[in-house]
Amino acid sequence: MRQIKRANADISRFNSWAKQKKLREWYEFSDPFAPYFDAYKATRDHIEVLEQDCLSAYTEKPLGSMIHIDHFRKKSMYPQFTFDYANFLVDDRNDNYGACYKDKNASVTKDTFDGNERIFNPASENMADFIGYMLNGTIIPKRDLTDDIIKRVKETIRVFNLNHKSLKDTRKDIINLVTTYRKAGLTPDEIKECLEDYGFPTTINWALNIPLNT
């Protein structure tokens, strides 16, 4: 998980528009037959492409066709943020990890978002600064972090199930590819170009900087 690119002007513009339209229920905006569905699609696509580089905000996996706007803070817990653009992120619909896993996780409470062990918010924080990987693709906290940060990293991994087997296996394959390309003499920029469709940029950057076994 890394911090996405978000402009305060976009937050202000959308929130003003939603207030002007007097939107109250999410379906008025998100339902395919709702009067403002075109605005929903435009907002979703803007976030997907311009802010998230067509990657999941949570897993960094390339987004597919079943994408939706996720409320980082669940709207059932925080109805006041239902139409707050700052609370919007885009993800695939997949119950195994990411947004859907978070929303179906019965142990998620308000402390998950605002407590001492709150999860990282990719709209405002860069968890990539605090994580590393095992060679099998498992995300782990970096060494020498404070106990509070370690707890937040572990809680974020748990809430979004970021160490699901399929994600770990993909990251393992990427780490192996980066290692192969480095041993073949490719530069970091060349490697990033070769892997630009793979997603997982934080994994790639980490793999570019680990010692090579010769």
Secondary structure in CASP SS format (residue, H / E / C, confidence):
PFRMAT SS
TARGET T0000
AUTHOR 0000-0000-0000
METHOD secondary structure of the structure
MODEL  1
M C 1.00
R C 1.00
Q C 1.00
I C 1.00
K C 1.00
R C 1.00
A C 1.00
N H 1.00
A H 1.00
D H 1.00
I H 1.00
S H 1.00
R H 1.00
F H 1.00
N H 1.00
S H 1.00
W H 1.00
A H 1.00
K H 1.00
Q H 1.00
K H 1.00
K C 1.00
L C 1.00
R C 1.00
E C 1.00
W C 1.00
Y H 1.00
E H 1.00
F H 1.00
S H 1.00
D C 1.00
P C 1.00
F C 1.00
A C 1.00
P C 1.00
Y C 1.00
F H 1.00
D H 1.00
A H 1.00
Y H 1.00
K H 1.00
A H 1.00
T H 1.00
R H 1.00
D H 1.00
H H 1.00
I H 1.00
E H 1.00
V H 1.00
L H 1.00
E H 1.00
Q C 1.00
D C 1.00
C C 1.00
L E 1.00
S C 1.00
A C 1.00
Y C 1.00
T C 1.00
E C 1.00
K C 1.00
P E 1.00
L C 1.00
G C 1.00
S C 1.00
M C 1.00
I E 1.00
H E 1.00
I E 1.00
D E 1.00
H E 1.00
F C 1.00
R C 1.00
K C 1.00
K C 1.00
S C 1.00
M C 1.00
Y C 1.00
P H 1.00
Q H 1.00
F H 1.00
T C 1.00
F C 1.00
D C 1.00
Y H 1.00
A H 1.00
N H 1.00
F E 1.00
L E 1.00
V E 1.00
D E 1.00
D E 1.00
R C 1.00
N C 1.00
D C 1.00
N C 1.00
Y C 1.00
G H 1.00
A H 1.00
C H 1.00
Y H 1.00
K H 1.00
D H 1.00
K H 1.00
N C 1.00
A C 1.00
S C 1.00
V C 1.00
T C 1.00
K H 1.00
D H 1.00
T H 1.00
F H 1.00
D H 1.00
G C 1.00
N C 1.00
E C 1.00
R C 1.00
I C 1.00
F C 1.00
N C 1.00
P C 1.00
A C 1.00
S C 1.00
E C 1.00
N C 1.00
M H 1.00
A H 1.00
D H 1.00
F H 1.00
I E 1.00
G E 1.00
Y E 1.00
M C 1.00
L C 1.00
N C 1.00
G C 1.00
T C 1.00
I E 1.00
I E 1.00
P E 1.00
K C 1.00
R C 1.00
D C 1.00
L C 1.00
T C 1.00
D H 1.00
D H 1.00
I H 1.00
I H 1.00
K H 1.00
R H 1.00
V H 1.00
K H 1.00
E H 1.00
T H 1.00
I H 1.00
R H 1.00
V H 1.00
F H 1.00
N C 1.00
L C 1.00
N C 1.00
H C 1.00
K H 1.00
S H 1.00
L H 1.00
K H 1.00
D H 1.00
T H 1.00
R H 1.00
K H 1.00
D H 1.00
I H 1.00
I H 1.00
N H 1.00
L H 1.00
V H 1.00
T H 1.00
T H 1.00
Y H 1.00
R H 1.00
K H 1.00
A C 1.00
G C 1.00
L C 1.00
T C 1.00
P H 1.00
D H 1.00
E H 1.00
I H 1.00
K H 1.00
E H 1.00
C H 1.00
L C 1.00
E C 1.00
D C 1.00
Y C 1.00
G C 1.00
F C 1.00
P H 1.00
T H 1.00
T H 1.00
I H 1.00
N H 1.00
W H 1.00
A H 1.00
L C 1.00
N C 1.00
I C 1.00
P C 1.00
L C 1.00
N C 1.00
T C 1.00
END
